[in-house]
Amino acid sequence: MPSISSYFLKKGIKAGAKKLKLEEKEVGESRQVIDSFARKFSKLPKDCKVERIEIEGIYAEWISNNQTSEGKVILYLHGGGYLYCSADTHRTLAARIMIDSGVKVLLPEYRLAPEHPFPAAIEDTLTVYRWLLKQGYNSSNIIFAGDSAGGGLSLAATHVLRDQYDPLPAALVCLSPWVDLTSSGKSYKENSEKDPYLRSDLVRKTAQQYAGGESLDNHLISPVFADLSGFPPMFIQTGSIEILLSDAQMLADKARQTGVKVHFKVWKGMWHVWQISAGLPEANKAVKEIGHFVKKTFSVSR
């Protein structure tokens, strides 16, 4: 059963989304509103360290504490429909994952559409990943993680690496992944009145802005249509009332059909990327499960 806290938070999110009316604003203005809100209300966990760096022109942040394991890293790719969000919006979630996994997190700000449409975000992800390899990190000690568009980006980047015979990350962690930009799944209709965050019409508009004229069923834009053979293990979380539920279900089914090991869980009563809501019981439990998966993958004892 969803918690009482989730009941009231869901109502608050829905009311807040209506009040902000982001769909009536220009992309740049919407970004400012979202980032400003995040800076005002997000709070880093105690003893968390943030180191700001630049990787070949890409801004990024190392997030760690005194207990994180050396030589292992989670490359976290933030969501936001490829148009929005930043380190400001996802720093706290990344920090919570760092604490529960015992592994430091690298959080880059990849280029955003529509100024930089597909494949700019993939190119930046590959740049950061290959930079990590140059720094001495072994691919077996790197996990790709991401929420929403970041989950899809993790898959797309892995697909390019596989096809170019480059070393693959140890695992993929996908939170409410956006992997079908054609919006073909049943949940786009069935959950259209339930998801407090996302609207099907706005998701379709955002998909077009990211694709930049490319077909939405391109396997690097919608990784659910890709050949996932040889992919590393996947950890997938999704909410039962989000419109992207079908994306996650289709991804899990497709991965299993191609022999990929998949840990897949649908969280009853949860919405899109509920994991980001620090203090929500279901969010804390979900992040703990992410941490457990990372520890198991890396054999981290902490």
HELIX and SHEET records of a PDB file:
HELIX    1   1 ILE A    4  LEU A   20  1                                  17    
HELIX    2   2 LEU A   22  GLU A   24  5                                   3    
HELIX    3   3 VAL A   27  PHE A   41  1                                  15    
HELIX    4   4 ALA A   87  SER A  101  1                                  15    
HELIX    5   5 ALA A  120  LYS A  134  1                                  15    
HELIX    6   6 SER A  139  ASN A  141  5                                   3    
HELIX    7   7 ALA A  149  ASP A  163  1                                  15    
HELIX    8   8 SER A  187  GLU A  190  1                                   4    
HELIX    9   9 SER A  200  ALA A  211  1                                  12    
HELIX   10  10 PRO A  223  PHE A  225  5                                   3    
HELIX   11  11 LEU A  245  GLN A  257  1                                  13    
HELIX   12  12 TRP A  274  ILE A  276  5                                   3    
HELIX   13  13 PRO A  281  PHE A  298  1                                  18    
SHEET    1   A 8 LYS A  49  ILE A  55  0                                        
SHEET    2   A 8 ILE A  58  SER A  64 -1                                        
SHEET    3   A 8 VAL A 103  PRO A 108 -1                                        
SHEET    4   A 8 SER A  69  LEU A  77  1                                        
SHEET    5   A 8 ILE A 142  ASP A 147  1                                        
SHEET    6   A 8 ALA A 171  LEU A 175  1                                        
SHEET    7   A 8 MET A 234  GLY A 239  1                                        
SHEET    8   A 8 VAL A 262  TRP A 267  1                                        
END                                                                             
